[in-house]
Amino acid sequence: MGLPQFRVSQLIHWMYEKNAACIDDITEFSKPLRETLKGFSYIGGLKILKKTASPDGTLKLLFGLEDGLSVEGVLIPDEYRLTLCVSSQVGCAMGCRFCLTATMGFIRNLRADEIAGQVMAVRQELQAQGGVSSEITNIVFMGMGEPLRNYDGVVRGINILTGFMGISKRRITLSTAGVVPELQKLYKEIPEVNLAVSLNATTDETRSSLMPVNNKYDIGSLLRACGRLPISSRRRITFGYVLLKGINDTPADARRLIALLKGLNAKVNLIPFNEYDGAKFEPPDEKTVLEFQQILVDRHVTAFIRKSMGREIGAACGQLRTCYEAAQTELPS
């Protein structure tokens, strides 16, 4: 358009920092310039189709995409942080048996703008509410989809979040089921991001029965890859372990987990299974969970019990989208 370079910086500032939802919001541009821009462009965005609040402060969000599909996000407050869990795909192809999203199958990858758009939509929502301390501090890729199966979109999305939206790479966590080649590639490009690995079992037999990815990248190859990552000694890899009653919750499992993680700078998040309608698994009782944790702690493995936030509102991945689509189906045409 022959405009001066500083207009680009202004545009980026208004879209990604001031959360402009449309070109008319960019009051730093003259009205004629806004009209010219509106003639061939618009600021895209995600609509919040549904939001459900839990008594613990968790907010579950369903984002509508421009093609009519939808993905989920969860906003999780605590004393020091405001964490947004974002999706990277519509559905998922990984087929993890305990995950509701897996029952949807894979539909498509999210584009980088749709990944960043989830953060922008929540920022706009918080801005509209007029919250005082309502700035998102942390981003976790733990929503719908396997981030490393959408490698290019996720990396570009992270670059938008960190380059334009002021979010530190060290405050971004990527959760993966264990796609080894892309995991190694990621840490060559963005070694600052935090890593969460969904382990969920201590034998290949059990893990393969729960997570088909293990048939290609077994526990040994996954943990060897984790050990080779260029991660500072001051940082730790988080290993997620969803506890399933009678499947992976025994003292023997806890002892095998200790052996598997030996030599790795790791911590463990123990996550009692979050039930949903039609689930084939159950969570262990509290006594079993505490005993599992104690075995790890006694052998100097840092282990936290992560109770599901927003249980009352169905905050497990896929639950809100499933309920919303069922409700839409029940509406008269």
For each residue, the residues with C-beta under 8 A, 3 or more apart:
1: 36
2:
3: 7 33
4: 7
5: 8 9
6: 9 10
7: 3 4 10 11 29
8: 5 11 12
9: 5 6 12 13
10: 6 7 13 14 26 28 29
11: 7 8 14 15 26
12: 8 9 15 16 17 164
13: 9 10 16 17 18
14: 10 11 17 18 20 25 26 28
15: 11 12 18 19 20 43 120 164
16: 12 13 19 116 120 160 164 165
17: 12 13 14 164 165 166
18: 13 14 15 25
19: 15 16 120 123 124 127
20: 14 15 23 25 26 43
21: 25 43 45 124
22: 25 42 43
23: 20 26 29 34 37 38 41 42 43
24: 34 38
25: 14 18 20 21 22
26: 10 11 14 20 23 29 34
27:
28: 10 14
29: 7 10 23 26 33 34 37
30: 33 34
31: 34 35
32: 35 36
33: 3 29 30 36 37
34: 23 24 26 29 30 31 37 38
35: 31 32 38 39
36: 1 32 33 39
37: 23 29 33 34 40 41
38: 23 24 34 35 41 42
39: 35 36
40: 37
41: 23 37 38
42: 22 23 38
43: 15 20 21 22 23
44: 66 113 117
45: 21 117 120 121 124
46: 63 64 65 114 117 118 120 121
47: 63 64 121
48: 51 61 62 63 64 121 125
49: 62 63 64 70 324
50: 61 62 320 324
51: 48 59 60 61 62 125
52: 59 60 310 313 314 320
53: 57 58 59 60 313
54: 57 58 59 60 309 310 311 312 313 315
55: 312
56: 309 310
57: 53 54 76 77
58: 53 54 74 75 76 77 309 310 313 315
59: 51 52 53 54 74 75 310
60: 51 52 53 54 72 73 74 310 313 314 315 319 320
61: 48 50 51 72 73 74 75 121 122 125 320
62: 48 49 50 51 70 71 72 320 321 324
63: 46 47 48 49 70 71 72 73 87 117 118 121
64: 46 47 48 49 68 69 70
65: 46 68 69 70 71 90 110 114
66: 44
67:
68: 64 65
69: 64 65 90 107 108
70: 49 62 63 64 65 90 321 324 325
71: 62 63 65 87 89 90 110 114 118 143 144 145 321
72: 60 61 62 63 87 143 144 317 318 319 320 321
73: 60 61 63 84 85 86 87 118 122 143
74: 58 59 60 61 84 85 143 309 310 315
75: 58 59 61 82 83 84 85 122 136
76: 57 58 82 83 84 85 309 310
77: 57 58 81 82 83
78: 81 83
79:
80: 137
81: 77 78 137 138
82: 75 76 77 133 134 135 136 137 138
83: 75 76 77 78 136 137 138 139 140
84: 73 74 75 76 118 119 122 136 138 139 140
85: 73 74 75 76 140 141 142 143
86: 73 115 118 119 139 140 141 143
87: 63 71 72 73 90 110 115 118 143 144 145 317
88: 109 110 115 141 143 144 145 146 147 149 150 153 154 157
89: 71 92 93 106 107 108 109 110 144 145 146 149 150
90: 65 69 70 71 87 106 107 108 109 110 144 145
91: 101 104 105 106 107 108 144 145
92: 89 95 96 99 101 102 104 105 106 144 145 146
93: 89 105 106 146 149
94: 99 102 146 149 177 211 212 213
95: 92 102 211 212
96: 92 99 102 177 198 200 210 211 212 213
97: 102 209 210 211 280 281
98: 200 210 242 244 273 279 280 281
99: 92 94 96 102 103 317 318
100: 103 104 276 279 316 317 318 319 322
101: 91 92 104 144 145 317 318
102: 92 94 95 96 97 99 105
103: 99 100 318
104: 91 92 100 101 107 318 321 322
105: 91 92 93 102
106: 89 90 91 92 93
107: 69 89 90 91 104
108: 69 89 90 91
109: 88 89 90 145 149 150 153
110: 65 71 87 88 89 90 114 115 145 150 153 157
111: 114 115 153
112: 115 116 153 154 156 157 159 160
113: 44 116 117 157 160
114: 46 65 71 110 111 117 118 153 157
115: 86 87 88 110 111 112 118 119 153 154 156 157 160 161
116: 16 112 113 119 120 157 160 161 164 165
117: 44 45 46 63 113 114 120 121
118: 46 63 71 73 84 86 87 114 115 121 122
119: 84 86 115 116 122 123 136 139 161 165 167
120: 15 16 19 45 46 116 117 123 124 165
121: 45 46 47 48 61 63 117 118 124 125
122: 61 73 75 84 118 119 125 126 136
123: 19 119 120 126 127 136
124: 19 21 45 120 121 127 128
125: 48 51 61 121 122 128 129
126: 122 123 129 131 134 135 136
127: 19 123 124 130 134
128: 124 125
129: 125 126 134
130: 127
131: 126 134
132:
133: 82
134: 82 126 127 129 131
135: 82 126
136: 75 82 83 84 119 122 123 126 139 167
137: 80 81 82 83 171
138: 81 82 83 84 171 172 173
139: 83 84 86 119 136 161 167 171 172 173
140: 83 84 85 86 172 173 174 175 196
141: 85 86 88 147 154 172 173 174 175
142: 85 173 175 196 317
143: 71 72 73 74 85 86 87 88 317
144: 71 72 87 88 89 90 91 92 101 317 318 321
145: 71 87 88 89 90 91 92 101 109 110 149 150
146: 88 89 92 93 94 149 150 176 177 179
147: 88 141 150 151 154 174 175 176
148: 151 154 174 176 179 182 183 186
149: 88 89 93 94 109 145 146 179 182
150: 88 89 109 110 145 146 147 153 154
151: 147 148 154 155 182 185 186
152: 155 156
153: 88 109 110 111 112 114 115 150 156 157
154: 88 112 115 141 147 148 150 151 157 158 174
155: 151 152 158 159 186 189 190
156: 112 115 152 153 159 160
157: 88 110 112 113 114 115 116 153 154 160 161
158: 154 155 161 162 169 172 190 193
159: 112 155 156 162 163
160: 16 112 113 115 116 156 157 163 164 165
161: 115 116 119 139 157 158 164 165 167 172
162: 158 159 165 166 167 168 169 172
163: 159 160
164: 12 15 16 17 116 160 161
165: 16 17 116 119 120 160 161 162
166: 17 162
167: 119 136 139 161 162 171 172
168: 162 171 172 192
169: 158 162 172 190 192 193
170: 192 193 194
171: 137 138 139 167 168
172: 138 139 140 141 158 161 162 167 168 169 193 194
173: 138 139 140 141 142 193 194 195 196 238
174: 140 141 147 148 154 186 193 194 195 196
175: 140 141 142 147 196 197 198 240
176: 146 147 148 179 182 183 195 196 197 198
177: 94 96 146 198 211 213
178: 183 197 198 199 211 213 214 217 222
179: 146 148 149 176 182 183 213 217
180: 183 184 217 221 222 225
181: 184 185
182: 148 149 151 176 179 185 186
183: 148 176 178 179 180 186 187 195 225 226 229
184: 180 181 187 188 225 228 229
185: 151 181 182 188 189
186: 148 151 155 174 182 183 189 190 193
187: 183 184 190 191 195 229 230 231
188: 184 185 191 230
189: 155 185 186
190: 155 158 169 186 187 193
191: 187 188 229 230 231
192: 168 169 170
193: 158 169 170 172 173 174 186 190
194: 170 172 173 174 235 238
195: 173 174 176 183 187 226 229 231 237 238
196: 140 142 173 174 175 176 237 238 239 240 269
197: 175 176 178 222 226 237 238 239 240
198: 96 175 176 177 178 211 240 242
199: 178 202 207 219 222 239 240 241 257 260
200: 96 98 207 210 211 240 241 242 244 248
201: 206 207 210 211 214 219 247 248 253
202: 199 206 207 219 248 253 256 257 260
203: 206 207 219 256
204: 207 208 214 218 219 220
205: 208 209
206: 201 202 203 209 210 247 248
207: 199 200 201 202 203 204 210 211 214 218 219
208: 204 205 211 212 214 215 218
209: 97 205 206
210: 96 97 98 200 201 206 207 214 244 247 248
211: 94 95 96 97 177 178 198 200 201 207 208 214
212: 94 95 96 208 215
213: 94 96 177 178 179 216 217
214: 178 201 204 207 208 210 211 217 218 219
215: 208 212 218
216: 213
217: 178 179 180 213 214 221 222 225
218: 204 207 208 214 215 221 222
219: 199 201 202 203 204 207 214 222 223 260
220: 204 223 224
221: 180 217 218 224 225
222: 178 180 197 199 217 218 219 225 226
223: 219 220 226 227 260 261 264
224: 220 221 227 228
225: 180 183 184 217 221 222 228 229
226: 183 195 197 222 223 229 237 264
227: 223 224 263 264
228: 184 224 225
229: 183 184 187 191 195 225 226 237
230: 187 188 191
231: 187 191 195 235 237 265
232: 235
233: 265
234:
235: 194 231 232 265
236: 265 266 267 302
237: 195 196 197 226 229 231 264 265 266 267
238: 173 194 195 196 197 266 267 268 269
239: 196 197 199 261 266 267 268 269
240: 175 196 197 198 199 200 268 269 271
241: 199 200 248 257 268 269 270 271
242: 98 198 200 248 271 272 273
243: 248 249 270 271 272 273 283 284 288 289 292
244: 98 200 210 247 248 249 273 281 282 283 284
245: 249 273 281 282 283 284 285 288
246: 249 282 284
247: 201 206 210 244 281
248: 200 201 202 206 210 241 242 243 244 253
249: 243 244 245 246 253 284 288 289 292
250: 253 254
251: 254 255 291 292 295
252: 255 256
253: 201 202 248 249 250 256 257 292
254: 250 251 257 258 291 292 295 296
255: 251 252 258 259 295
256: 202 203 252 253 259 260
257: 199 202 241 253 254 260 261 268 296 301
258: 254 255 261 262 295 296 299 301
259: 255 256 262
260: 199 202 219 223 256 257
261: 223 239 257 258 264 266 268 301
262: 258 259
263: 227
264: 223 226 227 237 261
265: 231 233 235 236 237
266: 236 237 238 239 261 301 302
267: 236 237 238 239 301 302 303 304
268: 238 239 240 241 257 261 296 301 302 303 304
269: 196 238 239 240 241 303 304 306
270: 241 243 289 292 293 303 304 305 306
271: 240 241 242 243 274 305 306 308
272: 242 243 283 284 289 305 307 308
273: 98 242 243 244 245 279 281 282 283 284
274: 271 283 308 311 315 316
275: 279 281 282 283
276: 100 279 314 316 318 319
277:
278:
279: 98 100 273 275 276 282
280: 97 98
281: 97 98 244 245 247 273 275
282: 244 245 246 273 275 279
283: 243 244 245 272 273 274 275 289
284: 243 244 245 246 249 272 273 288 289 292
285: 245 288 289
286: 289 290
287: 290 291
288: 243 245 249 284 285 291 292
289: 243 249 270 272 283 284 285 286 292 293 305
290: 286 287 293 294 305
291: 251 254 287 288 294 295
292: 243 249 251 253 254 270 284 288 289 295 296
293: 270 289 290 296 297 303 305
294: 290 291 297 298
295: 251 254 255 258 291 292 298 299
296: 254 257 258 268 292 293 299 301 302 303
297: 293 294 300 301 302 303
298: 294 295
299: 258 295 296
300: 297
301: 257 258 261 266 267 268 296 297
302: 236 266 267 268 296 297
303: 267 268 269 270 293 296 297
304: 267 268 269 270
305: 270 271 272 289 290 293
306: 269 270 271
307: 272 311
308: 271 272 274 311 315 316
309: 54 56 58 74 76 315
310: 52 54 56 58 59 60 74 76 313 314 315
311: 54 274 307 308 314 315
312: 54 55
313: 52 53 54 58 60 310 320
314: 52 60 276 310 311 319 320 323
315: 54 58 60 74 274 308 309 310 311 319 320
316: 100 274 276 308 319
317: 72 87 99 100 101 142 143 144
318: 72 99 100 101 103 104 144 276 321 322
319: 60 72 100 276 314 315 316 322 323
320: 50 52 60 61 62 72 313 314 315 323 324
321: 62 70 71 72 104 144 318 324 325
322: 100 104 318 319 325 326
323: 314 319 320 326 327
324: 49 50 62 70 320 321 327 328
325: 70 321 322 328 329
326: 322 323 329 330
327: 323 324 330 331
328: 324 325 331
329: 325 326
330: 326 327
331: 327 328
332:
333:
